[in-house]
Amino acid sequence: MKPVIFGLSGERVTPDERAFFRECDPAGYIFFKRNIVDRTQLRALTDDLRALSGRDDLAILIDQEGGRVARMQPPTWPAFPPGGAFDTLYDVAPMTAIEAARVNAEALGLMLSEVGITVDCLPLLDVRVPETHPAIGDRALGSEPMRVAALGRATIEGLRAGGVVGVVKHMPGQGRAVVDSHLELPSVSASDADLEQDLAPFAALKDAPMGMTGHIVFPAWDKDRCATMSPTIITEIIRGKIGFTGLLMSDDLDMKALKGDVPQRAADCVAAGCDVALNCWGRFDEMVAIANLLPEITPGARARLDAAMATCTPVYPSDRIAELMAKRDALLALAG
């Protein structure tokens, strides 16, 4: 198995992709809008990938947060609120907000399980500050670390109840970034002491099954390399100070925050300590080059992948999605 999660080029596995995926056996796959038509097509695609890999517990990822970040969209699938909606409710009724986040995530999980998706890249544990860039914006769960942790924990538990693995992101915290890492490299000048606030939600959820790094430079820890590429940050901060024990993946390696060609980025992030590299765009030649550069997945990374996927059991089609969304909406209405 290669320590990489690949995207696909389209709505079906092409013959070239099929031969390549069978040979290199990536750790998992990630879907975007280009891969999605309707329930029948999407379920057939996930079933095909499972059969191809020979793994019933195959990691098939999606970014289905709610709000601006949703790959599965109306009218085929319902819209979900952004994380900020639960933050607003928390101001009025904290326990109600936690329950609203949990039932929302359970509905999300059931919706994904129905089509064979097993991992949702959610929750964000980035702590919002006044200068937080709109790229995070209302995706964040709040500006107080323990509030973020409580809503994040509820999200992971809800996803698990829906049969899906959650991913905490963007480690060790992207709330202070003032530029969008999709377009340029953020550098956060905060001190080690100030950054304790950013680490706190991740430390509270250090037992989360999966986590994702952020492409951000923290000079307090490593002035030369962003978190994704920094052995210091991954070893001393994410694994050490935070104590994160789950599978650690990079954020998308095609972001403009990173320099150099994408295959080398994949090799560098794995060498730095990421368990798996995330390559989203399904460009065939690029995927082949990545597979050629990467070593086999380490035993530790494979064990963390298997442990993460074992945290959720498949949930069969459920008629509870509408009920859960109605409960969520009634709770959110309390915030006005």
Residue, then its C-alpha position, 0 to 999 in steps of 0.5 A: m500500500k502506498p501512503v497516499i489518498f488520490g482523487l479521481s478524474g471523473e464519474r467512473v474509474t477509467p481503465d488507466e486508473r483501474a490498472f494503476f490503482r490496482e498496482c499501487d494500492p493507495a491508502g484511500y480516495i477523495f471525491f469532489k463535484r466532478n465525481i458526483v452525479d446522483r445516488t445511484q452513480l455515487r454508490a456504484l463508484t464507491d462499490d467499484l473502488r471497494a471491490l478494486s482495493g479488496r477492502d470493505d473498510l476502504a477510506i473514501l473521503i469527501d469535504q462535506e462540511g455544510g455551508r460553502v464547503a459541500r461537494m454533494q449539493p441540492p437538489t439531490w442532497p440537502a444543504f447543511p449549515p456551516g460550523g458558525a451556526f452552532d457557535t451562534l447557538y452556543d452563545v444562547a444555550p451551550m448544551t443545546a448547541i452541542e446536541a444540534a452539532r451532534v444530530n447535524a453530524e449524524a444526519l451528514g454521516l447517514m447521508l454519506s453512508e448511504v452512498g458508501i463514503t466512509v470519511d468526512c473531512l470535518p470538524l474544523l478545530d481552527v480557533r477564530v480570531p479577529e484577523t481570521h481569513p474568510a477562507i476559514g470564516d464561518r466554517a469555524l466553530g468559534s473563538e473560544p478553544m473549549r467551545v470549539a473542542a466541545l462542538g468538534r467532539a459532538t461532530i465526531e460522535g455524530l459522524r460516528a453514529g452515522g457510520v463515518v470517520g471524522v477528520v480534525k483539521h487543520m493541525p496545529g491550527q489555521g485560525r490565525a492565518v490572514v491569507d488563503s493557503h489555497l493561494e499563498l503561504p500563510s505565516v503566523s508570527a504568534s509566540d509559543a505561549d499565544l499558540e497554546q490557544d490554537l493547540a487546545p482544541f486539538a489536544a482535547l480531541k487528541d484521540a480523534p481517528m484522523g487529522m489533517t495538517g495545515h500549510i502554515v509557517f509557525p516561526a515560533w516552531d519552524k521558521d523555514r517549513c510549513a507544518t505539513m513539511s516540518p518534522t519539528i512541528i509534526t513530531e514535537i507539536i502535533r504528536g508531542k505537545i498535542g499528543f495526537t495519536g490518529l492517522l495524520m494526512s496532509d492537506d491538499l498538496d496542490m495548494k499554491a502555498l507549497k512550492g515545487d512539483v506535486p510528486q516531490r511535495a508528497a514525498d517531502c510531507v511523508a518524510a516529514g512525518c505525515d502518515v499519508a499524502l493527500n493528492c486531490w486532482g486526479r491527474f494521471d501522470e502526476m499520480v503515477a509520479i507520486a506513487n513512484l516517489l513514495p515508499e510503502i506505507t509504514p507499519g505504524a501508519r497502516a495500523r493507524l489507518d486500520a484503527a481509524m476505519a475500525t471506529c465506525t461500522p457501516v450504517y445501512p440506508s436510514d429514514r432518520i435523516a429528515e428527523l435528525m435535520a428537523k431536530r437540528d433546525a428546531l434547536l438552531a431556531l432558538a438562536g433566532 
